[in-house]
Amino acid sequence: MIDETAVTALFEAALTARAHAYAPYSGFAVGAAVLTQDDAVHAGCNVENAAYPVGACAEAGAISAMAASGARKIAAVLVVADGEALCTPCGACRQRIREFAAPDAVVIVAGPEGVRARFTLEALLPESFGPANLPDAAARD
């Protein structure tokens, strides 16, 4: 489990990234932040494109920033967006998160007012296919 100081850092990073989202078509700005096992925070925002569906989710941006830093392990993810419904990661992003996170990793969903819900990745992506399913996965780490 992650402590509330880490949740606050994730929330602030995701909220800041969300302010920079490029969402001229949907108007639905999303920010995300990932926490690595060494307590580094990496954020991303959604970036839409006139040629649907080549836009990028906020989670994908945060994971790319994490990978670019050299980190490879996600401890937690926080996603923030407006609206009454929870904005959980899409199916593709759940799989992206799984690439770098264990099933017990924490996924936090927030609105601009704060945290709304917490899940494990396993709850959002049960019986997932991950790196361990592939032969010689440990050799690639």
N, C-alpha and C positions, 0 to 999 in steps of 0.2 A: 504494500500500500504506500502511496506517496503522501507526504505531509502537506499541510495547508500552505506553507510558504512556497512549495513547489507549484501547487495549484494556482496560487496568486501569480507567480511568475509566468506560468503558462497562459493564464487568462489575459494578463496584460500584454504579452507578446502577441497572442492571437487577435486581441482587440485592435492593437496597433496595426497589425498586418491587414486586418479587415478594412481599416480606413483607407488602405491603398488598393483595394480590390478593383479590378477592371471588369465591371459588370454592366455595360451599356445596354445589353439586349434583355436580360432578365430583370435587372435592377436588384438582384439577390446577391448581396455582398457576403462573402464568407471568409473568415480567418481561421487558421489552424496553427497549432504549435505542438512540437514534439519535445519530450524530455528524454535525453539519453541516459544511459546507466551511470555516466560520470557527471550527471546533473547539468549538462549544457542544454540550453533551450534554442530551438530553431523554428522559425515561423514562416508561413506562406499564406498567400491569398489566392482566391480564384481569379482566373484570367480568361475571359470569354473571347470568342472569335466569331466574326461574321459567317465563317464557313463551319457551321455546326457539324460535327461534334468535336472539333479540334481544340476546344478550350481545355483549361487545366483546373483541376480541383485544388482547393487550398491545402488539403492534406498532401497532395502530390508535390506541391511547391515546398512545403515544410520538410517532407522526406528528402526531396532533392537537395535542399540546403543542408540537411543533416549529412547526407552522403558526401556532398562536396567538401564538408569539413573533415571528412575521414571517419566519422562515427558510423557504426553499423548496428547498434542495439537500441531499440526504443523501449523505454520503461513506461511511458504514458503519452497520451495524445489528448489535446483539448481542441474542440471545434466550437466556434461561436458564429451565430447568425440570428437574424431577426425572425419574427413569426411566432405563432402560438405553438405550432408543432415542433417536436424535437428535430434538430438537424443532425442526424447521425451520419457517419461516413457512408458514401454510396458503396455498392458492392465491389466495384473496382478498387476503391480506396481501402476497403476492409482487407482485400487481398494484398494491396501494397503495404499496409501496416503489418500484416502477417509475415511478410518477407523479412522484416526487421524486429518483430516483437513476438514474445511467447504468448500462448493463449491466455495467460493470466495477466497480461498487460492491461492497464487501466485506460479506458476511453471515457473522457468526460465531455458532456454536451452542455453548452452554455448559450444564454442569450446575453444581450448587452447588459442586463441587470445582474448577471452572475450565473453560477452553476445551476443547472436544472436537473441533471441526472448523471449517474456514473454506471458504467458497465465494465465487464471484462471483455476482452477481444473474443474470448470463447463464446460469450453470450450473444455477440453480434455475428460471429462467424463460426458456428459449431462444426466440429469434426473437420476442421480446415486442412487444406493441403499446404504444406510449407516446405522450407528447405530440407528438413529432416526426411521428407518423403523421397528425396532424390538420392541415388547412390553417390557416395563420396562427397556429400554436402559439407562435411567438416573440413575436408581438404581445401575447399574454396574460401573458407573464412580467413 
